[in-house]
Amino acid sequence: MSIQVKEFAFVFHPVTDVARARNFYEKQLGLKVGMQVEFAPGQWWIEYDIAGQALGISNAMPDGKPAASLTLEVADLDAARATVQAEGITLAFDVMEFPPCRMFAVKDPDGNQIGLHQRKA
């Protein structure tokens, strides 16, 4: 059994101050917003399109510590979750629902987090 990875989904950076982060990414780096969703009052997910790849930032993470996370788009999130369970792969966090997507994350053998993601129709 294996997970069917379709494509690279995004790289993620947690941020603590959305206005400050937007100033940096949009004004100082000149990146263009691809998608933005306020999924709870004051909690944002913002994606920047960089040559067809997405950099996502969000202030929804509780600790906001600097980090980068690889996230892969999968063909079927439920099938991927079943495979992870059957293979005994360590979960970083279980399935979460967001307006545009669903995702969960696993840890590789060295503890690096890898997100598995599926866009909603």
Secondary structure, DSSP 8 states (H G I E B T S, - for coil): ----EEEEEEEEEE-S-HHHHHIIIIIIS--EEEEEEEEETTEEEEEEEETTEEEEEES-SSS-----EEEEEES-HHHHHHHHHHHT--EEEEEEEETTEEEEEEE-TTS-EEEEEEE--
